[in-house]
Amino acid sequence: MVISRPPGHHAMENEFCGYCMFNNVAIATKFALEEYKIPRILIVDLDVHHGQGTQYMFYDDPRVLYFSIHRYEYGSFWPNLRESDYDFIGRGNGKGFNVNVPLNKTGMTDSEYIAILQQVLMPIAYEFSPLLTLVSCGYDAALGCPEGEMEVTPAAYAHFINMLGAVSSGRVCAVLEGGYCLKSLAEGCALSLRALLGDPCPLLKPTQEPSDNVTESILNVIKVLKPYWNCFFNQDILEDGEICQYDALLELPPKPDIEFATNENRPEKYDIMGSEFFPSQTKERQQMYDQRLNNLIAEVSLNKAAHRTCLVFDADMRAHKNLFMSSHPERPDRISSIYNLHVEWKLLKRCLQVQSRLATEEELLTIHSQDYLDDIKSTPKMGDFALRDKGQEYNSIYLCTKSYECALLSAGSVLNVVDTVLSGQAQNGVAINRPPGHHAERDTCMGFCFFNNVAIAAKYAQNKYGVKRVLILDWDVHHGNGTQNQFYNDPSVLFISLHKFDNGWFYPVAPDGGHDFIGSGDGEGYNINIPWNHNAMGNSEYISAFLQIVMPVAYEFAPELVLVSAGFDSARGDPLGGYDVLPSGYGHMTHMLSQLANGKVVVLLEGGYNLNSISVSMATCTSVLLGDQCPLVSRPKPCDSAMKTIHEVIDAQKKYWKSLKFQVSVPDIEVQQITSKTEKLNVQDLHTTNSMSNETQLNGLNAAETSEAKVAETAEAKAVETSKANIGEIAEAKASDDELLGACGGSEAPRTVMDVLKLPGVDRMYAVQPIPWCPHLEQVEPLNGRRLDCRAPCLDCDETDENWICLVCYKVYCSRFKNEHMLYHGLESEHRIVLSYSDLSVWCYACDNYIDNEITYPMKNSAHRSKFGEDLPC
């Protein structure tokens, strides 16, 4: 952080302006561009006055994204420039890289500023993916400053800094600009510095509905930037005959009768002693602001836990295992693999290690019924085959004599982490626990889950510590039906679940994971399902949902504790989920949630069945909780199906959450029309930089990315860097030489698997890799004239979807996603090799792996002929 004066953002190439002699941030940006060849720099100007000097410096430079939030009042506020309005978006190669958010009324609060960051700045920043962020940190929008007349609390600046730190891997430099109320200035600077040091963000009061005035500004900005940024393509276009909710969207500036500052009306001398330059407040008003600031300062807790992160793990939880199928996906090695990577990354020694314990009956009964508890308590005395039969009474459950004890240990260990966090010993916590819990209902177990760990933890926090508002965020690929049902009419617990739904056909195969299940009674609106359909969702879709739904609602709810049902079966390579979320995506979601609840976040394990991906993903979450920087993520381009889901969720929830008011159709403004209107205006001393050739841009990007790869020096950072490189997150869009595409970019060159494997630091891919041979292939019987029929039903239940055929006896049974009859057939017959009629993959139950061996090719080919009417392509 740079605490210096005089400020700089008004200073232009050839003159002083607005208290500013040299443009500090612009000089620093030029230095970083030229000395360090940094290809993408984000400048965020929070000063209440538009930093026109900085805008001029980089108006046609696509390496620099300039983003300004400033008081404007349609041009009547200093510096009274036409080019400070929202329709000045850059020029030439820099078109789309200049963003002005004009505030046309005074009195804007945290709610308005946070809405601007969530709806405009952060989506663009994630897409731009800067390698350095410079903040022109003016505090004249803070409460009490007579120049700004805004009401942003000093604590909010810590949140702004924290948000920006995620998109540039923590490379953030805050540079003081304006700010003239000494109390709010000092407090804002101090809290900003704490944010840069990694301290938790102070609690903010629940955000209120953003004013219509700022809503108009936000939507106008989106209207003009929509052609340049993919993150806005989900904003609907106003159709012919459709009524526009905000009249201001139908017009282009300027407003009539506004006199702008131009070269023509520029005075020979400026009256620097006038009230315009030195606004004053009455003594009564000063006292009022002073008292409000004192109250705000008193409310901010500066307490810091002795330990950043606590962690619980107990190898005894490995004792829960499937005696009849060692290859069951919910197997003991899950937690061992995660724990071992924590040790390898040297994360464990940085954490306060928490003792495990068994949950008590009293704690379990806050969620589960006595009858159910008595039923599960009886299982340790049963024999192996009786346990197998008992497990079949439930949905997707296996039992052994140690299952009950492990389930108690899993729930109790999570409660010890909650204790450690809420008692102030640690800021946040991690539980490497199993069995999972979020499917468990009040009176039954299901989906590998016995006791609902996260629900028990929420009740425990409320009962023991008096926590009033708990956010439960469930990113497991399966809907957390059990958790939803526990709090469906409870407004003290906000439950948000992002999950694979496939129109209700994905496990747990029920309609209550749909977007229209919103809670009931007093809890109406406090249940939010984000149900994905069809596509394999990844970082882009999840981060988009966080930016557009999760975080706006979370700030409005203002939780005092965040519990994360962290299932990693939505990770790339998971055999059950089939999704594509990367470790970096989980890291960014964790970082965003850490902005809430004064950093009181507990991450507990749910699902996840690819040992590589769950280990790296959970270790990345722990690394972020410890204060390590988020790895860079690729530019988000959410699929159409995801955007449809996000639209549906917002439509269902916006009556309950006023922060979701921005899903409004905007006019379709032709880029050429906007360009002609803005560039014909008399722009005062608009500084024109030399446009780089696209070849020069590309050379600079490549050089910078090479140096970027050298940054990760610690073992933890190297591992995270590997996951970044695996997905090609350092790829850059290339523009054609004869076309100025602005922020739209060009087409990305095709990249093969071999190209990715040749990237620095890549030694493995996070995907399911079939093995070429296994000893059980000798069981496979030849076709002997058989013709496989992909439409054949399950022999036990007549199911026709998700079926497998045994390559030993050629019997057809349904998958574990249906009624698990093929699984039971394998257990009873000891036939290990099966072929999926869904994707034509071959699986070995004994080796717990996919097989790619030529002995299975005739069977695959026969199934392909049945399914598609032709042979497999060579």
N, C-alpha and C positions, 0 to 999 in steps of 0.2 A: 504494500500500500504506500502511496506517495502522498504525504500530508505537506503540501507546499502552497505557496502563493507567490505571485499573483496567478489566478486561473488562466486557462488558455484557449478554451474551445471556440471563442468568438474571433480570435486573432486570425487574420487572413494573410495571404501570401505577401502583400505589400503594405499592410497597415495594421495598427493596433485597433482594438475594438472591444467595448464592453468589459472594461477592467482588465483585458487580456493583452499581453505584449507578444508572447510567443505561444504558438499552439502546441502545448506540451504533448498531448495525446497524438496529434498528427505527426509531430517530429518522431515520437517513439514508434509510431506505426511505420513511417518511412525507414527508420533504422532497422526495424525487425524484417521488413521486406527486403532491404538491400544487403544488410550485414548477415542475416541468418537465413535468407531465402525462404522465409515462411510463406507458404502459398495462399493461406486463407486466414484473415484476421477479422475478428468481430469487434466493432466499437459500439458500445451501448452508452448512450448519453442520457443520464437521469436528471440532469440539471433542468430546472423549470423553464429556462430560456433555451430556445433552439440554438444548437451549436453550428451556426451556418458556416463558420470558418472551416470546421472539420468536414462538413458536407461538401463544400467547394473543392477541397483538396482531393477527394476520391470519387467525384461524381461519375466518372466513366471508368473506374478501375474495379474489375470484378474480383480482384484479390481481397478487397476490403468491403465488408458489409457494414454500412453505417445505419444505426437504429436509434432514433431519438423520440423520447416522450417529452412533450413540452407544452406549456401554456401558450395558447394561440389566440383564442377568442376571435376566430375568423380573420385574423391578421391585425387586430387592433392592439395586441399586446407586443411589447418590444421583443425582437428587433423589427417587427412590423413588415415582414418580408413575405411576398407572395410565394417564394420558393420554400417556405417552411410548411406548406400545406401537404396533405396526404398524397396529392397527385404528382408530386415531384419524386420520381422513382429511379432516377439515374439516366444515363445517356450512353448510347453506343454499346460497347461490351459491358458497361456497368449498369445497363438497364435492369431494374429489379433488385439492385443491390443497395438502393437508398430507400430507407423506410422512415417516414415521418408519421407519428401518431399525435395529431394536434388535439389539445384539450381546450374545449371551447367554453368551459365554465370553471369557476373557482370552486374550492371546497372538495376537490377530489380526495378520496380516502384510500386506505389499503385495498379495499375491495376493488376499486377501479384500476389501480396499478397492477394488482395481482391478475386481474382479468386480462389486461393488456399483455402481460408476460405469458400467461397460459394460452391465450387464444392466438397471439401473433408472434411474439418474440421467440418463445421456446420451440414451436413447430419449425419456424424458419431456421433457427440456430441448429437444431438437430439435422436439418437437411443440408445446411451449409457446412456443418462439421468443421468449425474453426480449429486451428492449432494454437491460437492465442486469442484471449479476450481482454480488451482494454475497456475499462469502465470510466467514463467521464462522470465522476461521482459528485454531482451537485446535490447539496442538501437543502436547497431553497424550495423544494416541494414539501419539506417536512413541516409538521405542525408548528405554528408559531412564527414562521418566517414571513415578514411583511411583504417581501418582494414577490413571493410565490402565491400566497393566500391559499395554499393547499393544506391537506390534513393527513399526510402520510406519517405514520408513527415511526420513530427512530428504529424500533425493532424490525419493521418491515424491510429495512435496507439489508439486514442480515439474511433474510429470506431471498432477496433479489440476488445477492452475491452467491449464496449457496446454490441457487438454481443454475446460475451461469457457470459455476465451476464444473458441472457435470459434462458440458458439451465440448470443453477444450481440455479434458483430462487434467483439470485443476490449474491450468496455466492462466490465471486471472490476475490482472494488475488493476487495482482501483486507484484512480488519480483524482485528488480533490479539485473540484471546480468551485461552484458557488455555495451559498449557505450562510445566512446572516442573522439567524437567531442562535446565539451562542450555546444555549442549553440543548436545543435539538440537534445542532451541528455537532457538538462534542459527543452527545449520546449516540447519534447516528454513525459517526466515524468509529467510535469505540466498538459498537456492535458489528459493524462491517468488518473491522479487523479481527474480532473474535470468529466471525464466519470464515475468514481467510485462514485462520489458525486451526480450523476444523472443529471449533466448539459447536455444540448443538444450537440450532435456531431457537430463539426464545418463543414461547407460546404467544400466538396472536389470538385476538378474539375472533369468533366465527365471522367469516366474511358475509356481507350483506349483498342484496341485489345491486349489481352495477347500475349506475344511472343510465337513463335512456340516452343522455347526451354522449357519454363515453361509448355506449353501445353503437351509436351511429358512427362515431369515429373509427371504432374497431372494424365495423362492417365495411366502411368506405375503404379502409386500408386493404382489407381482404379483397374487395371488389377490384381494385386496381392492380393488386399483386397476384391475383389468381392465375393469370396466364403464365407467370414466371416460376411459381413454386408448386411442386407436386403436393405439398402438405395442405393446400387449399382446394384441391380438385373435388373434394367432397362437398364443398359449399354449393348448394343448389343454385341454378340460374333461374331468375324470375321469368316465368312464361308469359306469353301474350294473354292479357286479360286477368292475370293474377294480381291481386291487390298487394302492394308493398307495405310492410308493417311500419317502415320508417321512411317518411317522405324525403328526408335528406339524402337517401341513397339514390334517388332519381335525378339528382342534380350533380353538376360538376362545379367546383369552385371557379372564380371567387364569388363571394356574396356581394351584392351591389352596395354602393356607397361606402366602401372601405378604402381608405387612402393608404397605400403601401409606400414604404420607403424605396425610392429608386434613385438612379443616378441623376435624373432630371430634377427631382425636388430636394436633393441633398443640400443642407445648409452649408454655408461657408464655415460656421463655427457651431459647436454643440454647447448647449447650456447644461453643463455637468452638475450643476447644483440644484436643478429643478426637482420637484416632488416625484417626477417620473423616475428619476434615478435614485432617489432616497426616500422611498415611501415610509411613512411613520404610522405608529399605532397610538391610540389613546392609552393613558395610564391604566384605565379599567380593563381595556382589552389585553394589555400586556400582562396584567395580573391574572386575568382569566386563563391565558395561554400558559403562564408560568405554573399555575395550579394544575392544569391538565397534564402538563409535562411532568410535574412532580409525581402525580398519580401514576402515570405510565411508567416512569422510571422505577417507582416502588414496586410495581407489578412484575417487572422483569426479573426473573431469577437468574443470578449469575453463578449459582452453585454448579459445581462440576464434579461428577462422580470420580472416585479415586481410580477407577478402571474404565477404560473405554468400552470393552466388550467382555462379556462372560460367556462361557461355553460349558455345556454338559455332554458327556458321553460315558456310556457304561457298556463294556463288552458283554455283560450278562444278558443284554437285550438280544444277543445273537442266538440265545437258546430257543427262541420261537422259530420253528422250522417245519417244513412239510416232510413228513416221514415217508411219504409214498411218491413224492416227485421232487427230487433235489433241485431240479431246474426251474421250480416255480419262480416267477419273476420277483415276488416279494420275499427275497432270500436274505440270510444273515449278512452276506458279503456287502450289502448295500452300505450299511453304516461303517463297516471296517474300511471300505474303500474311501469313503468320504473323510474319515478320521485320518487315515494314512496320508492323504493329500494335504490335509491341514498341517500335519507334521512336516511333510516334504517342503511345503511353501513357508515353513517357519511361522505359521499363523498361531499355532497352539500356544507357543511360549509367550505370545503377546496377549493372550487372553487370560482372564481370571477363570480358573477351572472350578466348576461348581460340582458339589457332591450330588450324586443321584439319590433318589429315594422312591419308595412305593407310595402311591396315592392312597389316601384313607377312604374307607367306605363313605364317610360323611362328605368328602369332596366329590366322590363319584356320584353320589345321590343328588347333588345339585343339578345334574343333567340327566342321569339314567334312573330307571325305575328299580325298586327293590326286587321285583320278580326277575327282571333281566339279570341283575347282579347275582342273585342266588343261582340262576341257571348257569352262568359262566363260572361261578365259584366251584361248581361241582365237577368241572372238567379235569382238574389235576388228578383225581382219583380213578379216572377211566382208563381202560386199556387202549392200545393203539388203534385197533380196528373199530372199537366203539367210538373213539374220537373221530375217525374218518367218517363214520356214519353220522355222527353228531354235526360235523362240519357241513355235511350235505343238506342239513335242515335249513341252513342259512344261504344267503346269496354271496357266492365267491368268498368263502371262508374255509381255511384249513385250521386244524387244531392239533396240538401236542400237549403233553403234560405240563410244559413250561409256558404255554401261551398266556394263561391268566396272569402269572407272575410278571411276564415281560410287558403285558399291557398295563399293569399297575406301575411298573417301573418307567414305562414311556410317559404316562400321564403325570406321575409324581415328579419326574425329572424336569418336565416343562414347568411345573409349578415352582420348583426351586429356582429356575431361571427368572421367572416372573418376580419372585421374592427378591432376588439379587438386584434386579433393575428398579423395582418400585421402592426398595429400601435405600436406594441411592448408592449402593456399592459399585454398580456398573451402569454405564449409560444405556447400553443395549445388550442383547443376548442372543445366543444361538443354541438350539437343541438338536443334536444329532441323535434322533430317537426313532425307534420302531417298536411295535407295529404302528402304522399311521392311524388317523382317527376321524377324518372329516366326513366319512360316509356313515359312521355309527349313529344310529337313531336312539331315541330315548329308551326303547325297549327291544332293540335287536342290533346285532352286529351285521356288517355287510361290507363288501368291497375291500377285503383285507383289514378292516378296521374293527376294533373291539370297543374302546372307549374314546369318546370325542375329545381328544386332548385340547384342541384350541377352544372349544366351547367351555370345557371345565376351567381352563385358564382364565377366560373372560369372567366367568362367575366368581372365581377365586379372587381376581383383582377387584371386582366390585364389592364383594363381601368383606374382604380383609382390609383393603386400602381405601375403600370409598370412591373408587374411580367412577366418574359419572358418565363418561362417553368412551366407548371402546370401538375402534375400527378393526374389523377382521377382513383381511385381504387374502383371498384364496386364488392363487394362480396355478394350482394343480390342473392338469388337462381334463380331469373329470370334475363334474359339478359336485360341490360340497353339500349334498342334499341334507346330511345330518345336521350340519351347522346351520343351514338355512332354517330348517324346521324348529330348531331350538330357540331362535330369536325372531321368528316371523312376525310377531306382534309386539316386539320390544324396541322402543325408540332409543334406548340407551346403548344399543349395539347396532352399528352400521355394518352390514355384511355385503361385501362386493366380491363376486366370483367371475373370473374370466376362464372359460372352459370350452372344450370341444363339445358341440351339441348335435350337429348334423340333423337338425330338425327333430330332435328327440330320440334318435336311433343310436346314439353313442351312450355307453355306460354312464350313469345307471339306468338308461333307457326309460326316461320318464319326462312328462311335459313340464315339470316344475322347475326345470333349469332354463326355461324360456324367459325372454326379456319382459314379458307381461306379468310375471310373478314378482310383485313389487312390495309384498308385505300386507298385513291386514291390521285392522283396528288402529291402535296408537302407533303401530309399527309400519303403517302404510308409507311407502317411500324410502324405508330404511333397509330394504332388500333390493340389491341391484345385481342382476345377472347380465353378463356380457357373453352371450352364447354364440360361438363361432360355428359357421356352417361351411362345409365343402372343402375349401382350400386348406393347405398346410400352412398355418399361421406362424409367423416368426417375429423377429425383433420389431420390424416396421409396424406390424399390426398391434402388437402389445404396447409399444411406446405411444402409438397414436391413441389407443384407448386410454392410456394413463393421462396423456395431455388433455384429451377432450372430455373425459368423464371422471376418471378416478380422482385426479388431483383437484379439479375445481370443486367437486362434491366434498372431498376430504377437508379442504380449507373451509368450506361452509359448515361442515359438521364440527371441525376443531376437536379431534379426539385427544384424550389424555393418555391413551395407550394404544399402540398399534401392534396387532398380532398377525403374523404372516403365515398362512397355511402354505408352506413352500413345497409344493410338489414339483419335481423336475422331470415329469413325464411329458411335458410340453417341449422338452429340449430336443435339439437335433440328435437323431440316432436312437431315440427311445422306441423300443419295439411295440409298446402299447399305444403311445400317443400319436406317433407319426407326424409330429409338428417340427418346427424349425427354429425355436428360440435358442439363442446362443448365450454363452456365459456373460458376454458383455450386456446383453439385454436384461438378464436377471440383475446384474450389477447396477444398471441405471434405474430399474424399478425400485431396488433397495435404496438407492440414493434419494430418489424422490420421496419415498415414504419416510425417510429419516428427517425430512424437513418438518415433519409433524410431531406433535406431542412432546416437544422439547427433546426430541431424539429418542424417546422411550419406545424402542422397537424390539420385538422378540420374533425371531425367525425360527420356526420349527418344521421339521421334516414331515412331509406327507409321502407322496408317491415319487416315482422316478426309478427306471429299471435298466438303464444302460449305465454300467458302472463308471465308464469314462466321463460321460456327460454329466451325471449327477455329482460326481466328485468335483469336477472343475467348476460347475455351476454354483454349488453350495460354497465352495472355497472362495469364489469370486464375491459372493454375498458377504461372507465373513470379512474378506479383505476390505470391502467398501465400508462395512460397519466399523472397522478398525480405523477408518480415516484415509485409507489408500484411495487414490484417484480412480475414477471410472475409466475403463478402457474406451477408446473411440468406437463409435458404432457407425454402421453404414447409413447412407441417406435413406430416410423412410419413404417407401412408395407402397402404401398399403393396397392390398388387392380390393377389387370391387365388392366382393362378398363381405370383407371386413368392414368396409365403409357403410354397407347396407346395415350391418348389425349395429354399428355405432349410431347410425341415424335412428334406428328403431328404439334403441335403448334411450337415447336422448328424448325422443318423442314421448316415451312412456314415463320418463322421470322428470321432465322439465317443469311440470306443475308443482313438484315438491322441492326442487332445487333451483333457485333463481340464477345460480352460476351457469346453468345450461341454456341460457336464453339466446345464445348466438347462432342457433341453427335456423337461420333466416335466409330466404332466397334473395340473392343480390342481382342487380342488372348485369347483363353481359356487355361489358364495355370493351370495344375493340381497342387493342393495344395501339394501333396506328392513330386512332382518333385521339387518345390521351396524349400520345407523343406530340402530335401536331398542335394540340392546345397548349401544352406546357412549354415546348421548346420555342414557340413563337413569342412568348412573353419576354419582357425585358428583365433578365435575371441579373441582379447587381453583382458585378465583378466575379462572374462565375469562373472559377479557376478550372482550366482544362488540362488534365494530365495527358501525357502521351499514351495513346492506346497501345497496349502491348499486342504484338502479333500472337496468334493462337499458338504458334510454335514456341515462342518465348514462354508463354504461360505454361505449356506442357513441360518444357525443360525445367522450369522453376519448381513445378509440382513434384516432378520425379526426384529432383535433388533434395527437396525438403522431406519427402517421404523416406528417402534413404537415411537422412539424418534422424528422422523420427524413430526409425527402427533401432537406433543406438541408444535411445533414452532409457529403455527398460533394463536396469542394471541389477536389480535385486531378483532373487529366485521367484518371489511372488509375481513381480511385474513381468518377468520373462514368460511365466506360465500364462498370464493373462494375455500377453502379446501374441503368444502362440494361438490362442483362441481367436484373437482378432484377425491374424493373418489367414487362419483356416478358411474364413468366409470371404476373403477378398475385400475386407473393409477398407483397404488402402487404395482401392481402384478409383480413378478419377474419370469424370466425363470429359470427352474431347469434342470441341466445337470445330466445325469445318472452317477452312480458311476464308471462304467467300461469304459467310453468313454471320451476322451479329445476333446471337441467340440470347444474350443476357443470361439471367439466372436459370433459364430453361436448360442450358447445357446442351450437349450433343449426345450421340449414341455411344454406349459403352462398348469397347472392343470385346469380342467373345473371349471367354476364358475357359479353358479346359481343366479337368481335374489335374492333369500333369502340370499345367501352368501354376495352379495353386500350390501343388506340392513342392514346386521349385522356389516358392517365396521364402525369404529368410525366416528361420525359426519354426518352420512347419515340419513336424515329424509324424503327424498323424491327423486323420480326419475324424470329426465327431459324427460318424455315421455307423450304421450296422454293417459290418464287414463279414460276408459269408466266408466260411472256411472251405478249402478245396477238397478236404477228405475228412472222414471220421470213421471209427471202427464199426459203427452200426450200419454202414452202407451195405455190408454183407447180408443184412436182413432183406434188402430190397428184392422183390420178385419181379421178373420181366413181365411185360404186358401180355405176351402170348396171345396176340390177336384181340385183346380188349380194346374198346374205344371208350375213353373217358367222357362222361357227360357232366358238364359244369352245372347243369340245372338239377342234378339229382338231389333229393331231399335227405336230411339227416334221418338215419334209420330209427332213431329213438323219439324224435319230436316233430319230424316232417318240416323242420326249418329249411329254407332254401337260400338264405343269405349267410355269408361268412362261413361257408362250409369247407372242410378239409377232407382229403381222401388218404387213407392209409396205404402206403406203398408196399406193404407186406401182404395184407389180406384184401386190399381194395374195397374196404367198407367206407362209407361216407358218414361223417358225423359233424356236428356244429362246433364252432370255435368257443374259446373262453369268453368271448364277448356276447355270446348267446347263452346256451345252457351247458357249455363245457363238456359236451358228450365225447368229443374226440380226446380231450384230456383224460377222461375216465377210461376210455377205451385203451389208451396208451398205458395207463396204470395197470389195468386188469390183464391185458394181453402181452404187455412188455414189447409191443411193436413201437419202435422209436421214430421211424422216418415217415413224415406226412407231407402232403402237397396241398397248398392253399388254392382253392378255386377262385379266390378273390384277386390275388396278385401273382399267382403261379410261383410263389417262393416255396422252397423246401426247407423243412425244419426238423432238427433232431432233438427230441425231448431229453435224451440222456446227456448230450453234449451242450444243451442249452444254447444252440446257435443255428444260424442259417447255413445251408450247405449248397455249394455250387460245384457239382461233380458231373462228369459226362454220363455216368450211369443213370442219372435221373432225366437226361435230356429227352429220351423218347416219351416219357410220361408228361413232361412239360409240353412237348410238341402236340401230343394228343389232346391235352387240356386246352391248348391255344387254338387248335382246330375247332374244338367244340365251342369255345367262347367267341372266336372271331372269324371262323370260317376259312382260315388259311394257316399255313405253317408258320412257325416262329421265324422271324427274319434272321438271316445268317449273321 
